[in-house]
Amino acid sequence: MIVPIIPEDIFELNDNLQPQFDKEVITIDNVFKNFSQILDICYNTPVERWKASADSRNFKDYYDCRFTLVNWFPNQEKIHNRLSTLLNLTNKYFDIDAPMSAQNSFSFNYFKHLNRNVSKNLQQYPHYDQYFNAIFYIDPYENGGTALYENLDLENKEDENILIDISHLKIKKIIKSVQNRCVIFPGHCLHGGYIEDHNKYYYNWRINMVNFFNITPQTDNKEN
């Protein structure tokens, strides 16, 4: 069934958000007002294969997929209300004295195992980003979340295998996955998806939405 939508109507933030901050991560529970509609979209759309090289284990050992709503021609008032709320919180709690920006689109990551009884030592590849990460937990299974690790040099090979043995890495924090929760943290912290019980995502899909907040470069407009 074809369902026409206006994304900014669906992804409206709840009123009276109550963010929490622990000096590393902003946590906002019950973030979206129309969460049931977001679930309907997530569970009723095809998703395409995401990162994969010629030797990738994607679609062999697991499904790693992505679905994106481009959000063409958004209502400017509504998109400003949504993004400015999240960006202002990031500015406030991380004490950033500079404008920030975010993409208009809504990108969803889907993951599901094709094997049972995967070792807990195997987790999604830790990586770095150049911006602030906003992760929105969508699925109802609340199994694991996002791991923050002690920083170290680590070559990213997730296009070959999204899973890596993390037993040699030091976990600083596990950000708990809770349905309809948003978490925001600096991408320069080594981080990756974390699952407590892999069998949960043999039978079910792990679904997150991601957004990236960039610090807007400042230009010097002074005349020479």
C-alpha positions as CSV (number, residue, x, y, z in Angstrom):
1,M,0.0,0.0,0.0
2,I,1.3,3.4,-1.0
3,V,1.2,5.9,1.9
4,P,2.0,9.6,1.1
5,I,3.7,11.3,4.0
6,I,5.2,14.7,5.0
7,P,8.3,13.8,7.1
8,E,8.3,17.0,9.2
9,D,4.8,16.2,10.4
10,I,5.8,12.7,11.5
11,F,9.1,13.5,13.1
12,E,7.9,16.3,15.4
13,L,9.6,16.4,18.7
14,N,7.6,16.0,21.9
15,D,6.9,19.0,24.0
16,N,8.7,19.5,27.3
17,L,11.7,17.4,26.6
18,Q,13.8,16.6,29.6
19,P,17.4,16.0,28.5
20,Q,19.9,14.5,30.9
21,F,23.7,15.0,30.6
22,D,26.5,13.0,32.2
23,K,29.4,15.1,30.8
24,E,29.8,12.7,27.9
25,V,26.4,12.0,26.5
26,I,23.1,13.9,26.2
27,T,20.1,11.5,26.7
28,I,16.6,12.5,25.7
29,D,13.8,10.0,26.3
30,N,10.4,10.0,24.6
31,V,11.8,12.3,22.0
32,F,9.2,11.9,19.1
33,K,5.6,12.8,19.5
34,N,4.3,10.6,16.7
35,F,6.5,7.5,17.4
36,S,3.9,5.0,16.3
37,Q,3.8,6.5,12.8
38,I,7.6,6.3,12.7
39,L,7.4,2.6,13.6
40,D,4.8,2.0,10.8
41,I,7.2,3.5,8.3
42,C,10.2,1.5,9.6
43,Y,8.4,-1.9,9.5
44,N,6.7,-1.4,6.1
45,T,9.5,-0.4,3.7
46,P,12.2,-2.2,1.8
47,V,15.7,-1.6,3.0
48,E,18.8,-1.9,0.8
49,R,22.2,-3.4,1.5
50,W,24.6,-0.9,3.1
51,K,28.4,-1.2,3.4
52,A,29.8,-4.1,1.4
53,S,33.0,-4.8,-0.5
54,A,33.7,-7.7,-2.8
55,D,34.5,-9.9,0.2
56,S,31.8,-8.6,2.5
57,R,30.0,-10.8,4.9
58,N,26.9,-8.6,4.5
59,F,24.0,-10.8,3.3
60,K,26.0,-13.9,4.3
61,D,26.4,-13.7,8.1
62,Y,24.1,-10.8,8.7
63,Y,22.0,-8.1,7.1
64,D,23.4,-4.5,7.4
65,C,20.9,-2.2,5.5
66,R,19.9,1.4,5.3
67,F,16.7,3.3,4.5
68,T,16.7,7.1,4.0
69,L,13.9,9.6,3.8
70,V,15.3,12.5,1.8
71,N,12.8,15.0,3.2
72,W,12.3,17.0,0.0
73,F,11.1,20.6,0.4
74,P,10.5,20.5,4.2
75,N,8.3,23.0,6.0
76,Q,11.0,25.5,7.1
77,E,9.3,26.4,10.4
78,K,8.9,22.8,11.4
79,I,12.4,21.8,10.4
80,H,13.8,24.8,12.2
81,N,11.9,23.9,15.4
82,R,13.1,20.3,15.3
83,L,16.8,20.8,14.4
84,S,17.3,24.0,16.4
85,T,16.0,22.2,19.6
86,L,18.6,19.4,19.2
87,L,21.4,21.7,18.0
88,N,20.9,24.2,20.8
89,L,21.0,21.4,23.4
90,T,24.3,20.2,21.8
91,N,25.7,23.7,22.0
92,K,24.6,24.1,25.6
93,Y,25.8,20.9,27.1
94,F,29.0,20.6,25.2
95,D,29.8,24.3,25.6
96,I,30.2,25.0,21.9
97,D,30.4,28.7,20.9
98,A,29.8,28.3,17.2
99,P,26.8,27.7,14.9
100,M,25.9,24.1,14.1
101,S,24.1,22.4,11.2
102,A,22.5,19.1,10.5
103,Q,21.2,17.3,7.4
104,N,17.5,17.4,6.6
105,S,17.2,13.7,5.8
106,F,16.3,10.8,8.1
107,S,18.6,7.8,7.8
108,F,17.8,4.5,9.4
109,N,20.3,1.7,10.1
110,Y,18.9,-1.9,10.1
111,F,20.8,-4.9,11.3
112,K,19.9,-8.6,11.7
113,H,22.0,-11.7,12.3
114,L,21.8,-14.7,9.9
115,N,23.6,-17.0,12.5
116,R,22.6,-18.0,16.0
117,N,24.7,-17.9,19.1
118,V,27.2,-15.3,17.9
119,S,29.9,-14.6,20.6
120,K,29.3,-11.5,22.7
121,N,33.0,-10.6,22.0
122,L,31.9,-9.8,18.4
123,Q,30.4,-6.4,18.2
124,Q,29.9,-3.8,15.5
125,Y,33.1,-2.2,14.3
126,P,34.2,0.8,16.5
127,H,34.9,3.9,14.5
128,Y,35.3,7.7,14.6
129,D,33.3,10.4,13.1
130,Q,34.1,14.1,12.5
131,Y,31.0,15.5,14.0
132,F,28.5,15.1,16.8
133,N,26.4,11.9,16.5
134,A,22.7,11.8,17.3
135,I,21.3,8.3,17.5
136,F,17.6,7.6,17.9
137,Y,16.8,4.1,19.1
138,I,13.7,2.7,17.2
139,D,13.3,-1.0,17.8
140,P,11.5,-2.2,20.9
141,Y,14.0,-4.9,22.0
142,E,16.3,-2.5,23.9
143,N,19.2,-5.0,23.7
144,G,22.5,-3.3,24.3
145,G,22.9,0.1,22.6
146,T,26.1,2.0,21.8
147,A,29.5,1.4,23.2
148,L,32.1,4.1,23.9
149,Y,35.6,2.8,23.9
150,E,39.0,4.2,25.0
151,N,40.5,5.9,22.0
152,L,43.2,4.1,20.0
153,D,44.3,3.7,16.4
154,L,42.0,1.2,14.7
155,E,41.6,0.6,11.0
156,N,38.0,0.4,10.0
157,K,37.1,-2.6,7.9
158,E,33.4,-2.7,8.3
159,D,32.8,-2.9,4.5
160,E,34.3,-6.4,4.8
161,N,32.8,-7.4,8.1
162,I,30.8,-5.2,10.4
163,L,31.7,-7.5,13.3
164,I,35.0,-7.4,15.1
165,D,36.3,-9.1,18.3
166,I,36.4,-6.3,20.9
167,S,37.9,-8.4,23.7
168,H,41.2,-6.4,23.4
169,L,39.4,-3.1,23.7
170,K,38.4,-1.1,26.8
171,I,34.8,-0.1,27.0
172,K,34.3,3.2,28.8
173,K,30.5,3.3,28.7
174,I,27.5,1.4,27.3
175,I,24.8,3.9,26.2
176,K,21.6,1.9,26.8
177,S,19.2,1.5,23.9
178,V,15.7,2.5,24.9
179,Q,12.9,2.9,22.4
180,N,12.2,6.5,21.3
181,R,15.4,7.7,23.0
182,C,17.8,10.1,21.4
183,V,21.5,10.2,22.5
184,I,24.1,12.8,21.4
185,F,27.8,12.5,21.8
186,P,31.0,13.7,20.1
187,G,32.0,11.5,17.1
188,H,35.7,11.8,18.0
189,C,35.1,9.3,20.7
190,L,35.6,5.7,19.5
191,H,32.2,4.1,19.3
192,G,30.1,1.4,17.8
193,G,26.9,-0.5,18.0
194,Y,26.7,-3.0,21.0
195,I,24.4,-6.0,21.4
196,E,24.1,-7.9,24.7
197,D,22.3,-11.0,23.4
198,H,22.9,-11.5,19.7
199,N,20.1,-14.0,19.4
200,K,17.6,-11.2,20.0
201,Y,18.6,-9.9,16.6
202,Y,18.5,-13.2,14.9
203,Y,14.8,-13.2,15.3
204,N,14.3,-9.4,15.2
205,W,15.7,-6.3,13.5
206,R,17.9,-3.8,15.3
207,I,16.8,-0.3,14.0
208,N,18.4,3.0,14.8
209,M,18.1,6.4,13.1
210,V,21.2,8.5,12.8
211,N,21.9,12.2,12.3
212,F,25.1,14.2,12.4
213,F,25.6,17.7,13.7
214,N,28.4,19.7,12.2
215,I,30.1,22.8,13.6
216,T,29.7,25.4,10.8
217,P,33.1,26.8,9.7
218,Q,33.5,30.5,10.4
219,T,34.7,32.8,7.7
220,D,36.7,36.0,8.2
221,N,34.7,38.8,6.5
222,K,37.1,41.6,7.5
223,E,38.4,43.7,4.7
224,N,42.2,43.8,4.1
